[in-house]
Amino acid sequence: MKHFFSLFAMGMFLVLTGCLKQNTEEQWMNDPKILDLIQQMTLEEKMGQMHQISGFGGQVPDNLKQDIIDGKVGSILNEVDVKAINEIQRIALEESRLGIPVIIGRDVIHGFKTVFPIPLGQAATWNPELVKKGAEVAAKEAWSSGVNWTFAPMIDISRDARWGRIAESCGEDPFLTSVMGVAMVEGFQGDDLSADGSILACAKHFAGYGAAEGGRDYNTTLIPENELRNVYLKSFHAAQQAGVGTFMSGFNDLNGVPATGNRFLLRKVLRDEWNFDGFVVSDWASVTEMISHGFAADPKEAAYKAISAGVDMEMTSDSYKNHVKELIEEGKINERLLDEAVYRILKIKFDLGLFNDPYVQEEDQNRFALPEYLEAAKQAAVQSMVLLKNEQQILPFTSSINKVAVIGPMANQKYEQLGTWIFDGDSDLTITPLEALKSELGESKVLFSEGLKYTRSKDKTGFSEALATAKKADVVVVCVGEEAILSGEAHCRASLDLPGAQNELIEEVSKAGKPIVLVVMAGRPLAIGGVSKHAEAVLYAFHPGTMGGPALADLLLGVANPSAKLPVTFPKAAGQIPIYYNHKNTGRPVDPNAWTCIDDIPLNSYQTSLGNTSHYLDLGFAPLYPFGFGLSYTTFEYKNLKIETPKVKLGGDIIASVTLENTGNFVGEEVVQLYIRDLVGSVTRPVKELKGFERVQLKPGESKKVSFKINTSDLAFFNPEMEEVTEPGEFHLWIGGSSDTNLRTEFVVE
Ligand code: BGC
């Protein structure tokens, strides 16, 4: 009898766990209205939901109308004409059999009409509130044009300045990128996706895309799983936890498996481990590009691989549309896969409120570039410009400066200063540095000579006029950099020098003997070490967007004080790449101050006489500027670094503080940064890792105790078994104004 009961109990247990398992699997597909719709859908209609096409430039041609009526289009990207969008939605709602709205996508990357600094510049603000505001403004403007979905934030870790898409990224650091990515998701999506002005965000490009070999776009990425999890996936996990609605699979081949057909990424990590409940869209034709990768023989196999991996919607290519039905009929894929994808897509359409009201006002003239939006764009630009040098306090200009010469090919380029990905940006709104300085100082105080017509120009005929102009002024502002087209997707460079004859222009202008302020507007870190020696001050403005001019004028004139910090390490030359602050130590680290430069090596030197350490003979080891670096017009002193928890148990908090004093003469804001190093790990740990930061404003003479609290869980990393663990042991902790801070203390995790 006893035996019978135990068998019975065991049987019940199995039945229950079986049910439970099935329930958990299906738990997320529990919305009756969506299930009801799916039940009514034909295979063609399901495939339609998974199909995204490109728009027709404001037209709604007959074949598009018919496709929408037939339920063959789930989403359209690149349509921003309000009338066309309203018509598309009307047809979808009123004329298609099931009345399912279309979702309208667009790359709204750093602004819609009002353009904010490029994401790399926004990351330089180290100000998530401002970044969130930027995304909010972009969302409002795009939403009012009928856009429901942006393909942003781009949160690929980018450690290679040659890669054009570094401009779109938040730089090299997983922590900073996570914070900024989350701020963007919150700004785009708001608290309620269905609210006016909220749009759906998309975390892209999942994953590892930023590690493209040689910095050449679309190139192979080889990232060990451990490194992938510890570095490249962190920002994506943060975005998922912040509720991002969609993910985009990358173009890249990751460890031999294209990201768009990568079950490990899309099923194991994203769905099984993270429980992502939004949907995944491919990148532009990245499903059929798996044929070029040599991963699929034809579109049918590409569709099979993408859909089985977990890509719910195919962007622009037709492999789902043409082959999924066949794949189901042949029993290669289960219709259940389609139902899951369609469920996710429909759920988001409901969340966006598109079933209720997908329409926007056509005649609303007050939706773009409101004063409040322009002000936010200006603040973002002010806080994005990094002061790299300011000898003899040449900045800010004092009232003794009577005439300012503005020189250079980026001084008055309304379009170029907006940067990459500004499909809808309105360059008529742009205020250039020249315009802003004239309006602040008066026409008569500002002289102008472009020197070069555009940044790539090698035509030096304007040099003599530029030099003559410089001679007439008290100070010279030289605006150089890269045109917008030189960075962004597919726009990679092997050299990081200023393009064209810009170096020569700076040298020429320096012959006037006047103090030079070098302003660099670019989409990537440039190797400006050589030319910056001709300048007393250097402001790195990235591409600052619509309000770049007024922001720069405020900084030059001291209305605002620089507070930006580099979100990425600046190499001395492209040959130093990859170079990033959170590297591993190696077995033979170099002492950055003790190496023999190639010029000083004695003749007939014995092979080991230089010491065998990890560095370049010609460039040493240190970068041009370290991650986190940026000056202010005032000076800050860090002192009294204290660790309140020198010993902490696993699960406990680590509390550390520092006193920050404004020791200069200006009110200023400092980004106080906290770094740690885990001295010994089951996998080697970086020499420094950012774990916290805070913006602090101080008046001259004022000081403040700045405290940080992190948990031992913040020290966790993936071990060789791919478990996320915090390992007990010794740690170093630094607090300072950049990643090369030396103010250090220790703690032990027990
Ligand atoms: C880019 C994506 C972008 C998509 C749609 C692709 O070429 O890689 O970042 O969102 O196009 O425009």
Residues whose N, C-alpha, C, O or C-beta is under 5 A from the ligand:
A	BS01	BGC	D107 F151 D283 W284
